[in-house]
Amino acid sequence: MSQTPRLNRRMIGATLIAAATGYSGTAHAIPAFAAQTGMHCSACHIGFPQLTPYGRMFKLQGYITGGTFPTWKNFALRKL
């Protein structure tokens, strides 16, 4: 049995994976939580991905602070 068909399948698979992971859109990061809370990013972040004690508490509480959003339905929306 020849190794050529197996090698071809592996090459095709590797090429497809490389093409799928190599193509990504531009990231448009915005300080959404800073806009939500009115606080600077440094209130929660020491450096990516390190959080301050306040940042850890903010994360554990579902990214809400001060009762600004209803706690009965915490969810996130993504702009398409």
Buried (B, 14 or more C-beta within 10 A) or exposed (E): EEEEEEEEEEEEEEEEEEEEEEEEEEEEEEEEBBEEBEBEEEBBBEEEEEBEEEBEEBEEEEBBBEEEBEEEEEEEEEEE
